[in-house]
Amino acid sequence: MLSGVSTQDITVTEQTFGCILDWPKARNTYFKHDDPKKLKEAMRILRDSVPDKEYPVGTILQLIPIAAI
């Protein structure tokens, strides 16, 4: 359990993704999160190279053109 949200609370389907090119981007990585505050935090973590910081639960990162984690 992280930040009061369990990974069991997150449901990912093909509708979650949409067009990845519409997602915001930082340092060649596309981001998706339904919560705008958590999206901003996830982008800050990558952009500022914050060490030992976990991305908010529910964050989707597209690191290479053919994969998302």
Biopython code that builds the backbone (N, CA, C, O; Angstrom):
import numpy as np
from Bio.PDB.StructureBuilder import StructureBuilder

atoms = [
    (1, "MET", "N", (0.851, -1.172, 0.000)),
    (1, "MET", "CA", (0.000, 0.000, 0.000)),
    (1, "MET", "C", (0.898, 1.236, 0.000)),
    (1, "MET", "O", (1.746, 1.392, 0.879)),
    (2, "LEU", "N", (0.714, 2.100, -0.970)),
    (2, "LEU", "CA", (1.468, 3.336, -1.089)),
    (2, "LEU", "C", (0.516, 4.511, -1.105)),
    (2, "LEU", "O", (-0.488, 4.481, -1.816)),
    (3, "SER", "N", (0.803, 5.523, -0.353)),
    (3, "SER", "CA", (0.011, 6.762, -0.357)),
    (3, "SER", "C", (-1.483, 6.510, -0.185)),
    (3, "SER", "O", (-2.293, 7.265, -0.724)),
    (4, "GLY", "N", (-1.863, 5.486, 0.540)),
    (4, "GLY", "CA", (-3.270, 5.215, 0.765)),
    (4, "GLY", "C", (-3.978, 4.590, -0.424)),
    (4, "GLY", "O", (-5.195, 4.409, -0.396)),
    (5, "VAL", "N", (-3.228, 4.257, -1.473)),
    (5, "VAL", "CA", (-3.816, 3.635, -2.656)),
    (5, "VAL", "C", (-3.123, 2.309, -2.881)),
    (5, "VAL", "O", (-1.894, 2.241, -2.908)),
    (6, "SER", "N", (-3.893, 1.273, -3.038)),
    (6, "SER", "CA", (-3.361, -0.051, -3.302)),
    (6, "SER", "C", (-3.314, -0.291, -4.804)),
    (6, "SER", "O", (-4.143, 0.234, -5.547)),
    (7, "THR", "N", (-2.356, -1.074, -5.246)),
    (7, "THR", "CA", (-2.291, -1.398, -6.673)),
    (7, "THR", "C", (-3.542, -2.149, -7.122)),
    (7, "THR", "O", (-3.872, -2.146, -8.308)),
    (8, "GLN", "N", (-4.244, -2.795, -6.180)),
    (8, "GLN", "CA", (-5.505, -3.458, -6.539)),
    (8, "GLN", "C", (-6.592, -2.452, -6.876)),
    (8, "GLN", "O", (-7.593, -2.814, -7.493)),
    (9, "ASP", "N", (-6.413, -1.184, -6.480)),
    (9, "ASP", "CA", (-7.388, -0.136, -6.769)),
    (9, "ASP", "C", (-7.242, 0.407, -8.188)),
    (9, "ASP", "O", (-8.087, 1.182, -8.637)),
    (10, "ILE", "N", (-6.194, 0.018, -8.895)),
    (10, "ILE", "CA", (-5.912, 0.527, -10.230)),
    (10, "ILE", "C", (-6.332, -0.505, -11.266)),
    (10, "ILE", "O", (-5.911, -1.660, -11.200)),
    (11, "THR", "N", (-7.154, -0.100, -12.215)),
    (11, "THR", "CA", (-7.572, -0.963, -13.308)),
    (11, "THR", "C", (-7.076, -0.365, -14.611)),
    (11, "THR", "O", (-7.367, 0.789, -14.925)),
    (12, "VAL", "N", (-6.324, -1.158, -15.370)),
    (12, "VAL", "CA", (-5.781, -0.690, -16.641)),
    (12, "VAL", "C", (-6.390, -1.533, -17.753)),
    (12, "VAL", "O", (-6.312, -2.761, -17.728)),
    (13, "THR", "N", (-6.996, -0.865, -18.728)),
    (13, "THR", "CA", (-7.555, -1.540, -19.898)),
    (13, "THR", "C", (-7.002, -0.857, -21.139)),
    (13, "THR", "O", (-6.266, 0.122, -21.018)),
    (14, "GLU", "N", (-7.331, -1.339, -22.313)),
    (14, "GLU", "CA", (-6.842, -0.680, -23.532)),
    (14, "GLU", "C", (-7.408, 0.730, -23.663)),
    (14, "GLU", "O", (-6.794, 1.576, -24.313)),
    (15, "GLN", "N", (-8.566, 1.002, -23.062)),
    (15, "GLN", "CA", (-9.124, 2.354, -23.098)),
    (15, "GLN", "C", (-8.314, 3.334, -22.233)),
    (15, "GLN", "O", (-8.418, 4.547, -22.415)),
    (16, "THR", "N", (-7.523, 2.822, -21.311)),
    (16, "THR", "CA", (-6.683, 3.657, -20.464)),
    (16, "THR", "C", (-5.663, 4.419, -21.301)),
    (16, "THR", "O", (-5.287, 5.538, -20.953)),
    (17, "PHE", "N", (-5.217, 3.826, -22.394)),
    (17, "PHE", "CA", (-4.100, 4.377, -23.141)),
    (17, "PHE", "C", (-4.477, 5.459, -24.141)),
    (17, "PHE", "O", (-3.863, 6.526, -24.113)),
    (18, "GLY", "N", (-5.425, 5.256, -24.999)),
    (18, "GLY", "CA", (-5.741, 6.258, -26.022)),
    (18, "GLY", "C", (-4.531, 6.497, -26.920)),
    (18, "GLY", "O", (-3.726, 5.590, -27.130)),
    (19, "CYS", "N", (-4.399, 7.699, -27.446)),
    (19, "CYS", "CA", (-3.258, 8.030, -28.301)),
    (19, "CYS", "C", (-2.123, 8.554, -27.433)),
    (19, "CYS", "O", (-2.246, 9.611, -26.814)),
    (20, "ILE", "N", (-1.047, 7.835, -27.390)),
    (20, "ILE", "CA", (0.086, 8.202, -26.546)),
    (20, "ILE", "C", (0.683, 9.549, -26.936)),
    (20, "ILE", "O", (1.298, 10.216, -26.104)),
    (21, "LEU", "N", (0.510, 9.951, -28.180)),
    (21, "LEU", "CA", (1.042, 11.238, -28.630)),
    (21, "LEU", "C", (0.294, 12.422, -28.017)),
    (21, "LEU", "O", (0.772, 13.555, -28.068)),
    (22, "ASP", "N", (-0.880, 12.158, -27.438)),
    (22, "ASP", "CA", (-1.646, 13.203, -26.757)),
    (22, "ASP", "C", (-1.225, 13.370, -25.298)),
    (22, "ASP", "O", (-1.656, 14.311, -24.633)),
    (23, "TRP", "N", (-0.390, 12.466, -24.800)),
    (23, "TRP", "CA", (0.057, 12.535, -23.415)),
    (23, "TRP", "C", (1.116, 13.620, -23.265)),
    (23, "TRP", "O", (1.821, 13.922, -24.228)),
    (24, "PRO", "N", (1.244, 14.214, -22.076)),
    (24, "PRO", "CA", (2.334, 15.162, -21.842)),
    (24, "PRO", "C", (3.670, 14.426, -21.845)),
    (24, "PRO", "O", (3.728, 13.221, -21.598)),
    (25, "LYS", "N", (4.731, 15.156, -22.125)),
    (25, "LYS", "CA", (6.039, 14.543, -22.318)),
    (25, "LYS", "C", (7.103, 15.310, -21.532)),
    (25, "LYS", "O", (7.083, 16.539, -21.476)),
    (26, "ALA", "N", (8.031, 14.566, -20.925)),
    (26, "ALA", "CA", (9.201, 15.146, -20.263)),
    (26, "ALA", "C", (10.395, 14.266, -20.593)),
    (26, "ALA", "O", (10.338, 13.046, -20.436)),
    (27, "ARG", "N", (11.482, 14.890, -21.053)),
    (27, "ARG", "CA", (12.717, 14.168, -21.373)),
    (27, "ARG", "C", (12.467, 12.916, -22.227)),
    (27, "ARG", "O", (12.928, 11.832, -21.871)),
    (28, "ASN", "N", (11.765, 13.046, -23.314)),
    (28, "ASN", "CA", (11.485, 11.959, -24.261)),
    (28, "ASN", "C", (10.645, 10.825, -23.676)),
    (28, "ASN", "O", (10.642, 9.721, -24.221)),
    (29, "THR", "N", (9.944, 11.074, -22.597)),
    (29, "THR", "CA", (9.084, 10.072, -21.979)),
    (29, "THR", "C", (7.677, 10.635, -21.865)),
    (29, "THR", "O", (7.474, 11.738, -21.356)),
    (30, "TYR", "N", (6.707, 9.865, -22.346)),
    (30, "TYR", "CA", (5.304, 10.271, -22.251)),
    (30, "TYR", "C", (4.726, 9.773, -20.929)),
    (30, "TYR", "O", (5.088, 8.697, -20.453)),
    (31, "PHE", "N", (3.817, 10.566, -20.333)),
    (31, "PHE", "CA", (3.229, 10.263, -19.040)),
    (31, "PHE", "C", (1.722, 10.236, -19.119)),
    (31, "PHE", "O", (1.113, 10.953, -19.914)),
    (32, "LYS", "N", (1.115, 9.388, -18.274)),
    (32, "LYS", "CA", (-0.343, 9.365, -18.141)),
    (32, "LYS", "C", (-0.687, 9.123, -16.686)),
    (32, "LYS", "O", (-0.132, 8.229, -16.046)),
    (33, "HIS", "N", (-1.589, 9.909, -16.177)),
    (33, "HIS", "CA", (-2.180, 9.692, -14.852)),
    (33, "HIS", "C", (-3.503, 10.434, -14.849)),
    (33, "HIS", "O", (-3.587, 11.561, -15.338)),
    (34, "ASP", "N", (-4.532, 9.814, -14.304)),
    (34, "ASP", "CA", (-5.859, 10.432, -14.290)),
    (34, "ASP", "C", (-5.945, 11.633, -13.349)),
    (34, "ASP", "O", (-6.794, 12.505, -13.538)),
    (35, "ASP", "N", (-5.081, 11.687, -12.344)),
    (35, "ASP", "CA", (-5.069, 12.787, -11.384)),
    (35, "ASP", "C", (-4.035, 13.820, -11.832)),
    (35, "ASP", "O", (-2.844, 13.512, -11.850)),
    (36, "PRO", "N", (-4.450, 15.033, -12.193)),
    (36, "PRO", "CA", (-3.513, 16.050, -12.682)),
    (36, "PRO", "C", (-2.372, 16.372, -11.719)),
    (36, "PRO", "O", (-1.253, 16.629, -12.164)),
    (37, "LYS", "N", (-2.631, 16.362, -10.405)),
    (37, "LYS", "CA", (-1.566, 16.633, -9.432)),
    (37, "LYS", "C", (-0.527, 15.514, -9.428)),
    (37, "LYS", "O", (0.675, 15.771, -9.357)),
    (38, "LYS", "N", (-1.000, 14.272, -9.504)),
    (38, "LYS", "CA", (-0.078, 13.136, -9.519)),
    (38, "LYS", "C", (0.684, 13.068, -10.834)),
    (38, "LYS", "O", (1.846, 12.661, -10.853)),
    (39, "LEU", "N", (0.051, 13.459, -11.925)),
    (39, "LEU", "CA", (0.730, 13.525, -13.216)),
    (39, "LEU", "C", (1.878, 14.530, -13.147)),
    (39, "LEU", "O", (2.991, 14.247, -13.591)),
    (40, "LYS", "N", (1.598, 15.697, -12.589)),
    (40, "LYS", "CA", (2.614, 16.741, -12.454)),
    (40, "LYS", "C", (3.776, 16.251, -11.589)),
    (40, "LYS", "O", (4.937, 16.500, -11.912)),
    (41, "GLU", "N", (3.467, 15.556, -10.492)),
    (41, "GLU", "CA", (4.497, 15.025, -9.607)),
    (41, "GLU", "C", (5.350, 13.976, -10.322)),
    (41, "GLU", "O", (6.574, 13.983, -10.194)),
    (42, "ALA", "N", (4.717, 13.081, -11.068)),
    (42, "ALA", "CA", (5.455, 12.049, -11.811)),
    (42, "ALA", "C", (6.407, 12.686, -12.815)),
    (42, "ALA", "O", (7.554, 12.259, -12.949)),
    (43, "MET", "N", (5.935, 13.697, -13.513)),
    (43, "MET", "CA", (6.788, 14.373, -14.503)),
    (43, "MET", "C", (7.948, 15.087, -13.816)),
    (43, "MET", "O", (9.059, 15.114, -14.345)),
    (44, "ARG", "N", (7.698, 15.663, -12.645)),
    (44, "ARG", "CA", (8.757, 16.341, -11.896)),
    (44, "ARG", "C", (9.836, 15.351, -11.448)),
    (44, "ARG", "O", (11.026, 15.661, -11.508)),
    (45, "ILE", "N", (9.422, 14.164, -11.002)),
    (45, "ILE", "CA", (10.367, 13.147, -10.553)),
    (45, "ILE", "C", (11.340, 12.799, -11.675)),
    (45, "ILE", "O", (12.548, 12.729, -11.445)),
    (46, "LEU", "N", (10.836, 12.583, -12.872)),
    (46, "LEU", "CA", (11.711, 12.248, -14.000)),
    (46, "LEU", "C", (12.522, 13.466, -14.441)),
    (46, "LEU", "O", (13.740, 13.377, -14.594)),
    (47, "ARG", "N", (11.867, 14.576, -14.642)),
    (47, "ARG", "CA", (12.533, 15.780, -15.153)),
    (47, "ARG", "C", (13.688, 16.223, -14.253)),
    (47, "ARG", "O", (14.756, 16.600, -14.737)),
    (48, "ASP", "N", (13.459, 16.173, -12.928)),
    (48, "ASP", "CA", (14.464, 16.637, -11.973)),
    (48, "ASP", "C", (15.383, 15.519, -11.476)),
    (48, "ASP", "O", (16.216, 15.746, -10.597)),
    (49, "SER", "N", (15.236, 14.306, -12.037)),
    (49, "SER", "CA", (16.045, 13.147, -11.630)),
    (49, "SER", "C", (16.053, 12.971, -10.107)),
    (49, "SER", "O", (17.112, 12.837, -9.494)),
    (50, "VAL", "N", (14.861, 12.974, -9.511)),
    (50, "VAL", "CA", (14.731, 12.857, -8.060)),
    (50, "VAL", "C", (15.120, 11.433, -7.639)),
    (50, "VAL", "O", (14.498, 10.467, -8.082)),
    (51, "PRO", "N", (16.153, 11.298, -6.782)),
    (51, "PRO", "CA", (16.586, 9.960, -6.372)),
    (51, "PRO", "C", (15.650, 9.342, -5.337)),
    (51, "PRO", "O", (15.040, 10.048, -4.534)),
    (52, "ASP", "N", (15.545, 8.014, -5.368)),
    (52, "ASP", "CA", (14.799, 7.246, -4.363)),
    (52, "ASP", "C", (13.371, 7.725, -4.153)),
    (52, "ASP", "O", (12.875, 7.721, -3.026)),
    (53, "LYS", "N", (12.716, 8.130, -5.210)),
    (53, "LYS", "CA", (11.331, 8.607, -5.131)),
    (53, "LYS", "C", (10.475, 7.725, -6.027)),
    (53, "LYS", "O", (10.798, 7.541, -7.200)),
    (54, "GLU", "N", (9.396, 7.180, -5.496)),
    (54, "GLU", "CA", (8.504, 6.337, -6.282)),
    (54, "GLU", "C", (7.492, 7.199, -7.022)),
    (54, "GLU", "O", (7.036, 8.224, -6.515)),
    (55, "TYR", "N", (7.153, 6.768, -8.220)),
    (55, "TYR", "CA", (6.107, 7.445, -8.980)),
    (55, "TYR", "C", (4.769, 7.178, -8.312)),
    (55, "TYR", "O", (4.581, 6.114, -7.722)),
    (56, "PRO", "N", (3.839, 8.117, -8.389)),
    (56, "PRO", "CA", (2.513, 7.888, -7.805)),
    (56, "PRO", "C", (1.855, 6.645, -8.411)),
    (56, "PRO", "O", (1.964, 6.383, -9.609)),
    (57, "VAL", "N", (1.173, 5.890, -7.552)),
    (57, "VAL", "CA", (0.446, 4.710, -8.026)),
    (57, "VAL", "C", (-0.531, 5.136, -9.102)),
    (57, "VAL", "O", (-1.257, 6.116, -8.932)),
    (58, "GLY", "N", (-0.556, 4.411, -10.205)),
    (58, "GLY", "CA", (-1.447, 4.729, -11.319)),
    (58, "GLY", "C", (-0.748, 5.462, -12.448)),
    (58, "GLY", "O", (-1.364, 5.730, -13.480)),
    (59, "THR", "N", (0.538, 5.794, -12.274)),
    (59, "THR", "CA", (1.298, 6.477, -13.320)),
    (59, "THR", "C", (1.698, 5.483, -14.397)),
    (59, "THR", "O", (2.172, 4.388, -14.098)),
    (60, "ILE", "N", (1.506, 5.868, -15.644)),
    (60, "ILE", "CA", (1.954, 5.066, -16.783)),
    (60, "ILE", "C", (3.032, 5.866, -17.496)),
    (60, "ILE", "O", (2.839, 7.036, -17.824)),
    (61, "LEU", "N", (4.176, 5.218, -17.732)),
    (61, "LEU", "CA", (5.299, 5.829, -18.436)),
    (61, "LEU", "C", (5.523, 5.117, -19.747)),
    (61, "LEU", "O", (5.491, 3.887, -19.795)),
    (62, "GLN", "N", (5.751, 5.860, -20.813)),
    (62, "GLN", "CA", (6.103, 5.281, -22.102)),
    (62, "GLN", "C", (7.555, 5.653, -22.342)),
    (62, "GLN", "O", (7.869, 6.794, -22.679)),
    (63, "LEU", "N", (8.455, 4.655, -22.162)),
    (63, "LEU", "CA", (9.884, 4.910, -22.229)),
    (63, "LEU", "C", (10.461, 4.749, -23.635)),
    (63, "LEU", "O", (11.342, 5.506, -24.042)),
    (64, "ILE", "N", (9.966, 3.771, -24.363)),
    (64, "ILE", "CA", (10.391, 3.547, -25.737)),
    (64, "ILE", "C", (9.161, 3.472, -26.624)),
    (64, "ILE", "O", (8.078, 3.158, -26.132)),
    (65, "PRO", "N", (9.291, 3.747, -27.906)),
    (65, "PRO", "CA", (8.096, 3.870, -28.764)),
    (65, "PRO", "C", (7.141, 2.691, -28.789)),
    (65, "PRO", "O", (5.969, 2.874, -29.115)),
    (66, "ILE", "N", (7.595, 1.485, -28.457)),
    (66, "ILE", "CA", (6.707, 0.335, -28.578)),
    (66, "ILE", "C", (6.300, -0.281, -27.232)),
    (66, "ILE", "O", (5.721, -1.368, -27.202)),
    (67, "ALA", "N", (6.596, 0.401, -26.123)),
    (67, "ALA", "CA", (6.281, -0.189, -24.809)),
    (67, "ALA", "C", (5.833, 0.881, -23.820)),
    (67, "ALA", "O", (6.234, 2.041, -23.910)),
    (68, "ALA", "N", (4.996, 0.468, -22.879)),
    (68, "ALA", "CA", (4.607, 1.320, -21.752)),
    (68, "ALA", "C", (4.657, 0.461, -20.505)),
    (68, "ALA", "O", (4.290, -0.714, -20.536)),
    (69, "ILE", "N", (5.122, 1.060, -19.381)),
    (69, "ILE", "CA", (5.199, 0.296, -18.125)),
    (69, "ILE", "C", (4.424, 1.004, -17.047)),
    (69, "ILE", "O", (4.364, 0.525, -15.914)),
]
sb = StructureBuilder()
sb.init_structure("model")
sb.init_model(0)
sb.init_chain("A")
sb.init_seg("    ")
for serial, (resi, resn, name, xyz) in enumerate(atoms, 1):
    if name == "N":
        sb.init_residue(resn, " ", resi, " ")
    sb.init_atom(name, np.array(xyz, "f"), 0.0, 1.0, " ", f" {name:<3s}", serial, name[0])
structure = sb.get_structure()
